[in-house]
């Protein structure tokens, strides 16, 4: 049953499209790892400069939000792993194991 599914996915290019979508989403998540925390930090910093801080309250200066990158990292790793498994299953044949006792096929020396 899995062989028929594999053949249908490869022959109809649905497997290639799904693989492309997974890889594109993984690349997008990797980009989010760097851009989303930077964007939030800049927005927080500029909004404080524009609107000012509360006059008698002590506030900690804005820090860079590294914790926002962690979920994106795990999502990107999961998507890359899923795309690797799909690529390996659809497009790379399983390696045949030879027995140790079996002699290699003779080579023609011509």
Backbone as a chain_set.jsonl record, in Angstrom:
{"seq": "XXXXXXXXXXXXXXXXXXXXXXXXXXXXXXXXXXXXXXXXXXXXXXXXXXXXXXXXXXXXXXXXXXXXXXXXXXXXXXXXXXXXXXXXXXXXXXXXXXXXXXXXXXXXXX", "coords": {"N": [[0.812, -1.181, 0.0], [1.948, 1.264, 0.788], [3.828, 1.467, -1.206], [2.275, 1.926, -3.475], [1.17, 4.4, -2.805], [3.509, 5.933, -2.686], [4.36, 5.779, -5.355], [2.21, 7.074, -6.604], [2.46, 9.664, -5.503], [4.952, 10.462, -6.476], [4.687, 10.227, -9.287], [2.601, 12.006, -9.906], [3.586, 14.447, -9.192], [2.824, 15.568, -6.818], [4.166, 14.972, -4.51], [6.584, 16.329, -4.917], [5.682, 18.95, -4.921], [4.645, 19.16, -2.327], [6.998, 18.748, -0.902], [8.445, 21.02, -1.703], [6.84, 23.037, -0.568], [7.134, 22.466, 2.16], [9.912, 22.897, 2.477], [10.067, 25.618, 1.76], [8.536, 26.799, 3.786], [10.121, 26.108, 5.978], [12.463, 27.579, 5.442], [11.408, 30.12, 5.593], [10.742, 30.197, 8.321], [13.286, 30.073, 9.445], [14.243, 32.539, 8.641], [12.51, 34.127, 10.137], [13.51, 33.653, 12.657], [15.597, 35.437, 12.95], [14.568, 37.942, 12.131], [12.069, 38.571, 13.385], [12.454, 38.896, 16.301], [14.232, 41.089, 16.16], [12.677, 43.038, 14.886], [10.602, 43.401, 16.771], [12.081, 44.367, 18.931], [13.109, 46.756, 17.905], [10.694, 48.142, 17.427], [9.732, 48.368, 20.042], [11.718, 49.902, 21.2], [11.66, 52.32, 19.666], [9.029, 53.136, 20.113], [9.079, 53.766, 22.803], [10.828, 55.921, 22.769], [9.393, 57.722, 21.267], [6.911, 58.11, 22.597], [7.71, 58.482, 25.164], [8.745, 57.685, 28.525], [7.097, 56.687, 31.559], [6.794, 59.259, 33.929], [7.721, 59.147, 36.82], [8.273, 56.507, 37.22], [10.413, 53.729, 37.401], [11.913, 52.015, 34.814], [13.13, 49.131, 33.228], [15.663, 49.194, 30.761], [14.914, 48.512, 27.291], [15.254, 45.167, 26.331], [16.835, 42.759, 24.212], [14.697, 40.516, 22.644], [15.292, 37.419, 22.899], [13.903, 35.118, 23.486], [11.81, 34.924, 21.75], [12.754, 33.756, 19.485], [13.066, 31.081, 19.935], [10.682, 29.331, 19.684], [10.349, 29.57, 16.898], [12.714, 28.447, 16.008], [12.462, 25.734, 16.806], [10.238, 25.021, 15.281], [11.25, 25.388, 12.696], [13.291, 23.456, 12.674], [11.747, 21.122, 12.955], [10.233, 21.217, 10.552], [12.292, 21.07, 8.642], [13.288, 18.534, 9.238], [11.018, 16.949, 8.651], [10.784, 17.455, 5.902], [13.173, 16.337, 5.016], [12.765, 13.627, 5.625], [10.577, 13.087, 3.943], [11.742, 13.629, 1.429], [13.767, 11.696, 1.376], [12.236, 9.338, 1.511], [10.629, 9.473, -0.804], [12.312, 9.958, -3.064], [14.833, 8.722, -2.959], [16.118, 5.576, -3.447], [15.864, 2.589, -1.436], [18.758, 1.258, 0.028], [20.282, -1.717, -1.008], [21.095, -4.475, 0.941], [23.934, -6.451, 1.067], [24.908, -9.765, 1.666], [27.551, -10.811, 3.817], [28.809, -13.147, 3.145], [28.319, -13.544, 0.499], [29.776, -13.39, -2.648], [31.221, -10.653, -4.449], [29.935, -9.469, -7.634], [31.503, -10.687, -10.63], [33.938, -8.769, -12.4], [34.284, -7.521, -15.669], [37.18, -7.615, -17.541], [38.056, -6.03, -20.032]], "CA": [[0.0, 0.0, 0.0], [2.842, 2.422, 0.799], [4.48, 1.571, -2.51], [1.336, 2.574, -4.395], [1.106, 5.813, -2.421], [4.774, 6.549, -3.095], [4.332, 5.901, -6.811], [1.247, 8.117, -6.963], [3.008, 10.965, -5.132], [6.076, 10.808, -7.363], [4.237, 10.361, -10.673], [1.723, 13.156, -10.089], [4.347, 15.603, -8.725], [2.284, 16.073, -5.558], [5.263, 14.842, -3.546], [7.545, 17.418, -5.149], [5.051, 20.199, -4.486], [4.613, 19.127, -0.858], [8.377, 18.932, -0.463], [8.772, 22.427, -1.91], [6.122, 23.839, 0.416], [7.788, 22.245, 3.455], [11.207, 23.583, 2.484], [9.83, 27.065, 1.752], [8.098, 27.173, 5.127], [11.28, 25.999, 6.869], [13.337, 28.72, 5.162], [10.722, 31.295, 6.132], [10.882, 30.162, 9.78], [14.676, 30.428, 9.755], [14.322, 33.998, 8.505], [11.798, 34.693, 11.289], [14.36, 33.546, 13.849], [16.425, 36.632, 13.028], [13.877, 39.198, 11.873], [10.968, 38.888, 14.295], [12.932, 39.547, 17.526], [14.809, 42.385, 15.83], [11.571, 43.951, 14.619], [9.935, 43.725, 18.044], [12.993, 45.175, 19.739], [13.125, 48.104, 17.327], [9.403, 48.78, 17.678], [9.659, 48.701, 21.457], [12.663, 50.984, 21.459], [11.191, 53.563, 19.065], [7.787, 53.578, 20.737], [9.446, 54.407, 24.066], [11.422, 57.221, 22.469], [8.381, 58.62, 20.73], [5.886, 58.426, 23.575], [8.337, 58.754, 26.447], [8.492, 56.76, 29.625], [6.319, 57.261, 32.667], [7.666, 60.198, 34.641], [8.32, 58.758, 38.1], [8.45, 55.047, 37.312], [11.681, 53.188, 36.908], [11.723, 50.901, 33.892], [14.353, 48.51, 32.716], [15.805, 49.488, 29.337], [14.439, 47.391, 26.472], [16.25, 44.127, 26.06], [16.601, 42.037, 22.958], [13.843, 39.368, 22.991], [15.781, 36.158, 22.334], [12.964, 34.021, 23.694], [10.896, 34.847, 20.612], [13.368, 32.959, 18.431], [13.079, 29.657, 20.288], [9.63, 28.569, 18.991], [10.621, 29.547, 15.462], [13.806, 27.497, 15.797], [11.937, 24.376, 16.892], [9.371, 24.809, 14.124], [12.109, 25.246, 11.516], [13.948, 22.151, 12.746], [10.739, 20.099, 12.665], [9.909, 21.254, 9.124], [13.441, 20.545, 7.896], [13.306, 17.087, 9.45], [9.914, 16.352, 7.892], [11.1, 17.515, 4.472], [14.231, 15.362, 4.757], [12.147, 12.294, 5.634], [9.788, 12.983, 2.72], [12.682, 13.548, 0.308], [14.435, 10.391, 1.433], [11.273, 8.276, 1.23], [10.094, 9.536, -2.157], [13.218, 10.067, -4.198], [16.049, 7.931, -2.84], [15.755, 4.167, -3.242], [16.475, 1.935, -0.281], [19.999, 0.556, -0.32], [20.198, -3.17, -0.851], [22.16, -5.012, 1.788], [24.525, -7.704, 0.591], [25.43, -10.627, 2.718], [29.004, -10.843, 3.901], [29.293, -14.379, 2.514], [28.102, -13.487, -0.931], [30.909, -12.811, -3.38], [30.806, -9.572, -5.355], [29.847, -9.925, -9.019], [32.789, -10.58, -11.34], [34.077, -7.621, -13.287], [34.86, -7.828, -16.976], [38.416, -6.874, -17.825], [38.187, -6.063, -21.483]], "C": [[0.87, 1.266, 0.0], [3.563, 2.591, -0.527], [3.57, 2.245, -3.53], [1.201, 4.058, -4.087], [2.356, 6.555, -2.866], [4.795, 6.77, -4.61], [3.37, 7.009, -7.247], [1.786, 9.504, -6.638], [4.126, 11.399, -6.069], [5.592, 11.061, -8.786], [3.38, 11.597, -10.902], [2.364, 14.462, -9.622], [3.761, 16.235, -7.459], [3.356, 16.004, -4.472], [6.277, 15.963, -3.694], [6.97, 18.752, -4.698], [5.024, 20.263, -2.965], [6.004, 19.341, -0.282], [8.815, 20.386, -0.613], [8.091, 23.335, -0.898], [6.769, 23.695, 1.789], [9.127, 22.98, 3.53], [11.045, 25.098, 2.49], [9.396, 27.543, 3.135], [9.257, 27.105, 6.121], [12.233, 27.179, 6.676], [12.724, 29.998, 5.714], [10.856, 31.334, 7.655], [12.308, 30.502, 10.209], [14.864, 31.939, 9.636], [13.623, 34.677, 9.686], [12.631, 34.638, 12.555], [15.155, 34.834, 14.036], [15.614, 37.927, 12.955], [12.788, 39.545, 12.885], [11.454, 39.476, 15.623], [13.528, 40.934, 17.269], [13.716, 43.423, 15.588], [10.87, 44.361, 15.91], [10.793, 44.637, 18.908], [13.02, 46.613, 19.226], [11.805, 48.835, 17.571], [9.27, 49.203, 19.134], [10.548, 49.902, 21.763], [12.163, 52.323, 20.905], [9.884, 54.045, 19.685], [8.068, 54.244, 22.082], [10.066, 55.778, 23.824], [10.361, 58.216, 22.016], [7.388, 59.047, 21.807], [6.444, 58.723, 24.957], [7.972, 57.71, 27.494], [7.645, 57.46, 30.674], [7.241, 58.094, 33.53], [8.107, 59.667, 35.996], [8.619, 57.291, 38.196], [9.796, 54.65, 36.727], [11.374, 52.001, 36.008], [13.077, 50.407, 33.425], [14.464, 48.87, 31.241], [15.392, 48.277, 28.496], [15.573, 46.417, 26.179], [15.874, 43.406, 24.768], [15.837, 40.753, 23.264], [14.289, 38.059, 22.331], [14.76, 35.035, 22.461], [11.942, 33.907, 22.571], [11.458, 33.964, 19.5], [13.272, 31.466, 18.703], [11.941, 28.885, 19.63], [9.852, 28.491, 17.484], [11.727, 28.545, 15.129], [13.298, 26.067, 15.82], [11.022, 24.053, 15.709], [10.199, 24.598, 12.862], [12.812, 23.893, 11.515], [12.973, 21.023, 12.442], [10.42, 20.056, 11.175], [11.054, 20.737, 8.266], [13.552, 19.033, 8.051], [12.217, 16.384, 8.665], [10.205, 16.373, 6.399], [12.217, 16.54, 4.114], [13.659, 13.95, 4.699], [11.341, 12.086, 4.362], [10.683, 12.857, 1.489], [13.336, 12.178, 0.242], [13.479, 9.269, 1.038], [10.829, 8.279, -0.231], [11.145, 9.371, -3.244], [14.537, 9.323, -4.079], [15.683, 6.485, -2.581], [16.477, 3.597, -2.022], [17.708, 1.159, -0.741], [19.828, -0.935, -0.066], [21.381, -3.637, -0.031], [22.638, -6.337, 1.202], [25.017, -8.505, 1.78], [26.952, -10.61, 2.671], [29.57, -12.058, 3.16], [29.173, -14.342, 0.998], [29.269, -12.781, -1.61], [30.406, -11.682, -4.278], [30.739, -10.085, -6.793], [31.169, -9.745, -9.742], [32.789, -9.393, -12.289], [34.747, -8.073, -14.584], [36.092, -6.972, -17.192], [38.646, -6.933, -19.323], [38.848, -4.824, -21.99]], "O": [[0.565, 2.228, -0.705], [3.876, 3.71, -0.934], [4.029, 3.039, -4.351], [1.126, 4.881, -4.999], [2.273, 7.677, -3.366], [5.203, 7.831, -5.082], [3.678, 7.786, -8.151], [1.59, 10.435, -7.42], [4.23, 12.576, -6.415], [6.038, 12.013, -9.427], [3.424, 12.181, -11.985], [1.707, 15.502, -9.663], [4.17, 17.331, -7.075], [3.435, 16.884, -3.615], [6.774, 16.489, -2.697], [7.69, 19.59, -4.154], [5.341, 21.297, -2.378], [6.165, 20.042, 0.717], [9.489, 20.921, 0.267], [8.694, 24.296, -0.42], [6.937, 24.683, 2.504], [9.433, 23.614, 4.54], [11.809, 25.795, 3.158], [9.851, 28.589, 3.599], [9.361, 27.951, 7.009], [12.753, 27.717, 7.653], [13.432, 30.858, 6.239], [11.064, 32.407, 8.221], [12.506, 31.154, 11.235], [15.567, 32.545, 10.445], [14.102, 35.698, 10.18], [12.476, 35.483, 13.437], [15.363, 35.273, 15.168], [15.935, 38.899, 13.639], [12.61, 40.719, 13.207], [10.905, 40.491, 16.05], [13.345, 41.847, 18.073], [13.827, 44.562, 16.041], [10.579, 45.54, 16.114], [10.289, 45.566, 19.539], [12.962, 47.564, 20.005], [11.807, 50.024, 17.888], [8.75, 50.281, 19.423], [10.156, 50.805, 22.502], [12.234, 53.343, 21.59], [9.658, 55.252, 19.772], [7.371, 55.184, 22.463], [9.843, 56.702, 24.607], [10.425, 59.402, 22.341], [7.062, 60.229, 21.913], [5.708, 59.176, 25.833], [7.009, 56.959, 27.344], [7.504, 58.683, 30.664], [8.358, 57.673, 33.831], [9.296, 59.95, 36.146], [9.187, 56.86, 39.199], [10.24, 55.17, 35.704], [10.653, 51.085, 36.405], [14.025, 51.172, 33.255], [13.458, 48.854, 30.533], [15.512, 47.139, 28.95], [16.687, 46.806, 25.829], [14.73, 43.456, 24.314], [16.301, 39.962, 24.085], [13.721, 37.645, 21.32], [14.744, 34.109, 21.649], [11.272, 32.882, 22.457], [10.702, 33.476, 18.659], [13.388, 30.665, 17.775], [12.212, 27.837, 19.044], [9.575, 27.464, 16.865], [11.68, 27.878, 14.095], [13.656, 25.268, 14.955], [11.036, 22.933, 15.197], [9.885, 23.728, 12.05], [12.918, 23.251, 10.47], [13.327, 20.069, 11.748], [10.344, 18.974, 10.592], [10.825, 20.045, 7.274], [13.875, 18.332, 7.092], [12.461, 15.332, 8.074], [9.903, 15.406, 5.699], [12.212, 15.973, 3.021], [14.026, 13.165, 3.825], [11.413, 11.015, 3.759], [10.399, 12.054, 0.601], [13.441, 11.579, -0.829], [13.864, 8.352, 0.313], [10.669, 7.218, -0.834], [10.891, 8.706, -4.249], [15.301, 9.302, -5.044], [15.005, 6.188, -1.597], [17.549, 4.062, -1.635], [17.687, 0.491, -1.775], [19.295, -1.35, 0.964], [22.522, -3.245, -0.277], [21.841, -7.22, 0.885], [25.486, -7.951, 2.774], [27.555, -10.418, 1.615], [30.672, -12.003, 2.615], [29.885, -15.067, 0.304], [29.69, -11.704, -1.187], [29.295, -11.748, -4.804], [31.426, -11.048, -7.131], [31.883, -8.77, -9.504], [31.773, -9.06, -12.898], [35.658, -8.901, -14.578], [36.048, -5.751, -17.044], [39.362, -7.806, -19.813], [39.043, -4.677, -23.197]]}, "num_chains": 1, "name": "protein.A"}
